[in-house]
Amino acid sequence: MLIKRGGDIKSGEITDQALYLNRRAFMTGSVAGAAALALAPGAARAAAPPAAGQPLMAARNKAFDLPDATTKFQEATTYNNFYEFGVNKDDPAHLAGTLKPRPWKVTVDGLAHKPTTFDVDDILKMAPLEERVYRLRCVEGWSMVIPWIGFPLAALLKRVEPTGAAKYVEFSTLVDPDQFPGQKRGLFNFGGLDWPYTEGLRLDEALHPLTLLTAGMYGQVLPNQNGAPIRVVIPWKYGFKSAKSLVRIRLTADEPKTAWNKAAPQEYGFYSNVNPKVDHPRWSQATERRIGEFRRRETLMFNGYDQVAGLYSGMDLKKQY
Amino acid sequence: MTRRGRVALKVAVWAACLAPLAWLLYRAATGDLTANPISFITNLLGDWTLRILLTSLAMTPLRLLFGWSWPVALRRLLGLFAFFYVLLHFSVWLVLDHFFAWAQMGADIAKRPYITVGMAALVLMIPLAVTSTAGAIRRLGGKRWQWLHRLVYVIGLCGVLHYLWLAKKANPDPYYYAAAFVLLMAIRAWDWLRGALRAAPSPRPSPQRGEGA
């Protein structure tokens, strides 16, 4: 049996591979970028909107570097859970062409002094983009290591000035069955998730510097199947908490209803912190298979992000899972 | 059906049942086992176990509905192929997924209902595979052999439950398999009921109906 191993690959080589796989897009992107630089700053807006495969440059924030090898770009973009496209892991990569990530607006409202609907390109100018390598642990028991590009969600939330009553943040994904074929209701399409896909965080979790508003990965604009044009990444929680293709971020006083909790409340709690000691009712969470590796590895508390432990002091994480 | 026809039918079943394995080997040879090869292989082998098992359970209903005799001759071959695929499915779990971590696997069998019923189905298939020869039918006697082989209904139930309980909600696939199983059992129930109703008013012993599995 041929099992490909990725453990020996240095992270430096990964980016090369990503650029290699997308060399055409990289070339055209570079030309477009050079053209934009040559013109007046105002003219840059008229250049082609950023699309999947185009480079998105950001300085690496070395504070988040990991000893773990980075997952291959090819694997991170073909093995995805994104039920808006379908329930199979390869559906998103096959069907992602239907999603149109530009033009795109994101409404940030609810309990805020300055609720605003932003153009996604304006959001990307709010704070300097940085590259951060995060572990991603799926609730199904597999994991990846991905270099994301974005900035802390806190920078966006502070723009709208949350009121004192705001205690939670709700994220909503776009609903449009024409762009998301998995949202079409058919005769045999039952028992699914309720759309829109919603997720949520406590406000202090949302303001935590680890919580990343994300628009790119592997040095390029976020591919559609990974949640273009903008998503959140919360590395100490199971992957489904990191909602994709966001159109609304709402500040609330009450704990928001979340998609998987609504579908199976006994299996998916609001917090869903990565926790090797709290099993999913139907499978163990003690170990995980890192994509590209053969043997299972131990799952780490908070996915190895111990700096968030203080958010949960005094809580029984076995009960509030 | 002529002898040549029966041989052609068996060759076709062999080819159809080996095709998924050939497909898997081709994907392996071309390095196309997805980003999570172990999960891909396990799921593919599990899918085909269930498909072949349900196909074997469809043979008697075909006879009942259309009066054909040829499907019944394929039950053993299909049943043995289902056993072959379930052994591969189990081996991948044992070797590639858990690498002989016996304690972990033992805990999973006891604690995880989907693994419990999956293991039950596998274990129950062993006596059926062992007694699949003509000699075994002779030694056991037709009646006892028939009773033993009715275990396939329990195996089918365990198989569809295994998939229903392991899949995440929102995935409709396991419901299709469960519906197929219910339909195949319903046809048997309908036939049994029909036979019982016809037999009831008659003082004479009812004509021999069906052959069980």
Interface residues (C-beta under 8 A of the other chain):
Chain A: M1 L2 I3 K4 T71 K72 Q74 E75 A76 T78 Y79 Y83 V87 K89 D90 E140 W142 F188 N189 F190 G191 G192 L193 A263 A264 E267 R282 W283 S284 T287 R289 I291 G292 F294 R295 R296
Chain B: A28 A29 G31 L33 T34 A35 N36 P37 I38 S39 I41 L96 D97 H98 F99 Q104 A107 D108 R112 P113 Y114 W165 L166 K168 K169 A170 N171 P172 D173 Y175 Y176
